[in-house]
């Protein structure tokens, strides 16, 4: 198939996925930014300097979400800017622990809280960092005295560079899942070096492929006390064979035994029962098209005992949650219920909207 037709097909798949993603942009007052799909534009100019020897000793095991078999080596973070708003601050940093792959990390903190709990936000491919720059998002995630930290998964947004267009999140699934799960743990390591966050109360809000990564990370890292997963991808043999997301002209590669064998150690349905979060919620919009029904059923069946499962049967039910603007309340309430001196209502910054 010619390159022109190939790109048209991939764009069609992207637009179909984008339809549902646009709805998610409005979820809980925060999804107001545009999505970015790295594989539909040429990779940005190379940023991996061959003369950079800081990561020569780094090794990374893509067969496990755990860091125990990898030797990632963080370097001191670079501060891009710190913006001051009436009720919160936004800090942009660049963190790095492997060659040629710096991460933009957005740290949003409420004012007046000495050491607030923190929620990590990881959205699904192809979502970029635009939402973290949006003031309505920043206000929503900090207004109740909770800090927020946002970043994107591997080969997504600003992290898509130094690659030929044929390599993207799906074609490099094993790498993207493993390295992103490692990134979650490395971000937690970095946050633990700061003295302005309550690392005894860490939550993680995830969506799509980001929810799959959150499941992997929570299964190997008990520091994530609360996990909220919206529409995770999983059940890779079924997902690759029947999901509309992979382009048809590439699907044959993704259902080959060798491809599925590499993805198998990072199967969310296998790691779900091992989640170490004290509180876990699975949200399933069953009308969402990217994950086939059979895969959704298997994911729900793997949810550990005691977890919360929320099913949205229709777009109307989902939109009701959007209109209520209460989506983030669950994870914040669960963090409040954990032991520790969570700030009282009186401590939450003055002038914050109260939903």
N, C-alpha and C positions, 0 to 999 in steps of 0.2 A: 504494500500500500504506500502511495506517495506521501511525502512529508506533509504536504498541504492538507490532504484528507485526514492524516493521522492527527494533526493538531485540531482540526474541526471536530473530530469525534471526542477528543479529550475535552475540548471546550464545552461540548454538549453535555458530557457527564458532569463537568464542573457546574454548569448552570443548573442542572437538575439538583445537585447537592446543595447549591447555594439557596434554592428556594426554601428549604427547611432551615438552613443556617440563618437566613434573614429573620425568620420568626424568633430564633434563639437570641438574636441581637437585642430584642426588646425585653427579654426575660429579666425580671427583677430590676427594672430601670437601668440596666447596665449594658445591654447589647445594642449599642448605637453606632458602632464603628463598622467600616467595611471589612469584608473578608479578603484575604490575599492568597492566591494559589501559586506557589513558587514554580510548579512545573509548567505553567503556561507562558512563562517569560524566560528569556535566557538567564542563566546564572549570572550573578553580579561579578564584577572583576575579582580576581583572586585576592584573598586577604591572608592566606597562609604564606608567610615569609619563609623561604627555604633556609634562611640564615637563623631562624628562631630555633634554638636548641633547648629551650626551657622544658620541653616535654619529651625529650629523647628517651627517658626511662619509663614512660607511660605504657602500660599494657591494659587492654580492656577485653573482658570476656562477654561476648554477645550472646552466649547461651544461657545467661542467668540475669535476672533483674537485681540480684544482690551485688554489692560492691566487694564482697569477701574475696572474689577471685580476680579482681581488677586492681590496678595501682594508679589511679588517677591522682594527679599532682596539681593542686590549685596554686595559682599565682595571686599576688595582691590585687584586689579589685581596683578598677579605674572608675572614678566618679565623673559622670557626664554633667549632671546638673542637679540642683535641689530647688524645687519650686515651692513657694509658700502661698497657701490659700487661707481663707478665714478660719476654717476648722480643721485643716489637715496639711500635711506636706507630702510632696512626691519627690522621690530620689531615684534618679536613673544611674545605674551602675553597669559596668561590663565585667563579668566574671568569666574565668576560663580555667579549664583543667585538662584539656587535650589540644593537640596541635590543630590550628586553623579553624577552631570552632568557638569563638567568643559568644557568650550569651548576654543579651540585653535583659537586665533585671530591674523591674520597677517595684520600689518599696514605698507603699502609701501608708502613712501613719496618722492617726487622729491626734489632735493637740489635747493637752491636759491629762493624758494618761501616761504614767511613767513607763510601764512595761505592759503594753496591751497584748492580748492573745493575737495570734496571727493565722490568717487563712491564705494558703497558696491557691492560685487560680491557673488552671491549665486547660485550655480549650482544644477542641479537635482540629486536626488538619482539615482545611487549609487556613485556619484563623491565624492572623498575624498579631502584631502588638498594638494596633490602632486603638482598641478598646481601652488599653491601659493609659492612653494619652487623653482620653475623653473625660471631661470634668464631671459629667453626670455619673459615669462609672466610678470615678474616684470618690465622689461624695457618697454614693450608695454603699460602697464597701467599707467605708471608714466611719460612717455617721453614728454607729452604735458602739463606738469605743473599741473597735477591732482593727488591727492592721491588716494590710493586704499586700501580697507579693505576687507579681505576675511575670510570666515568661512563656516562651513557646517551645514546642517539641522540636526534635531534630529534623533537618531538611524542610523547615517551615519558616515562612516569612524571612526575617533578616538572617536566618541561619541557612538559607539556601544559596550556596555559592560554591565555586570551585568544582562544579559537577556538570557533566553533560546532561541535556534535557531528558534523555531516556532514563536517567536515575532520579527517582522521586520517592515520596513517602511509601507508596505501596510496593514499588519494585524493590526497595531496600527495607522491607518491613522489619526483618530481624534486627538490623542495625538501629532503626529508628525507635523501636520499642525498647530495646535493651539500653541504648545510650540515654534515652529520655528518662527511663526509670532510674538510671544512675544519676542523671542530672538532678532529679528531685532530691535524692539523698545528699548530693554535693551542695545543693542550695541550702538544705537544712543545716549542713555542716557550717556553711558560711554564716547563716543567720545566728547560729549558736555562738559565733565569735563576737557578735555585737552584744551590747549591754542594754538595749532599749526595747527588747521584745520578750514576752513570756513564752519561752520555748517548752514549758510544761503543758501548754495548751495550744496545740497546732492542729488546724483543720485543713482540708483540701477540697476545693470545689472543682469538679472536672466534668468534661463533656466530650462525647464522641470518642475519637481515638485517644484524646486526653484522659477520658475515663478509664480506658483500657490500661493506660500507663499508670494512672493513679491506683488501680487495683494491684498491679504488679509491685509498685513501690510500697503500698500499705502491707502487702503480704511479707515483705522482708524488712520493714523499718517500723518499729513500734512507736516512733516519735510522732507519727500521724495519728492523733487521737480520735479525730472525726473525719469521715470520708463521705462525700456526697457525689454520686456518679450518675450522670444523666446520659442515657442512651450509649453505653459502651459498645465498642465493636468486639467481636469475639466469635468463637467456633470457626476457626480459620478455614477448614476445608469447605464448610457450607457457605461461609461469607465470601470466599474467593470465587466459588462456583456460581453463586446466584445473586450476590449483591449487584445493584446497578452502578455502583461507584467505580469499580475497575473498568477501564475502557475495553470494549469487546476485542479489539485487535491485540490486546495485551493479555487477556484472560488466560489463554492457553499456557502461558508461562507460569501463571500464579496457581494453577491447579496441578502442576507437575509434582510428583512425589518429592523431588529434591528441594523444591521451594517450600512445600508444606513441612518437610522434615526440619528445616531451619527455623520455621516459625513455631513449631510444636512446643519447644521449651518455654515459650512466651505466650501460652494459651490462657487468656483471661478466665475461661470456665474452669481451668485446673487450679488457678491461683485464688479464685474467689473464696473458696472455703477456708483459705489460710490467712485471710485478712486479719491484721492485728489491731485495727482501729477499734476503740471501745464502742463507738457508735458508727453505724454504716447505713446509708440510705441508697437504694437503687431506684432511680426514676426512669420509667420506660414509657415513652410516647410510641404506642404500638403502630401508629400511622406513619411514623418516620420511616422513609424507604431504604436508607442505606444498609441497615442491618436486617436480613431476612427474618421472617417470623420464626422459622425453626431455630435460628441462632438466638433470637430473643428469648424463646422458650427455654433453651438450654442455659442461657445466662441467668434467668430468673430461678431456675431449678438449682443452680449452684450457689445461690445466696446463702450465707451462713445463718444458722438459727439465731433468732433475736434481732435480726436486721429489719429495717423498715423498707417496704416495697411500695412504691406509688406508681400506679398505672394510669396513663392518660389515654382514654379510648378514642377520643375525637380531637380534632384541632380546637373545637369549642372549649373542651375541658382544659386543654393546654393554655388557650388564650385567656381563660378565666384566671389562671395563676398569673399570667402576665399582667392582666389588668389589676389584680389585687396588690401587686408589687410587694409580695411577702416572701418571695422565693428564698432569699438569703436568711430568713428568720430561723429556719430549722437548724442550720449549721451553727449559727451564732448562739442559739438557745442550748445546743448540745455542748458547746464550749463553756457556756456559763455554768452548766451543771457539773462540770469537772471540778475536783478539789482545787482550791486556790483562791486568791483574793481578786476575783473578777470585779471590775469597776461597777459600782452601783449606778442606778439610773441618774442619781444626782451628779455622778462623776462624768457622765457622757457629756460631750461638749454642748454648750449652750447654743440654742438655735438650730439643733439638728432636727430634721423631720422625724416624727415618731409614727411609724406605720403600725 
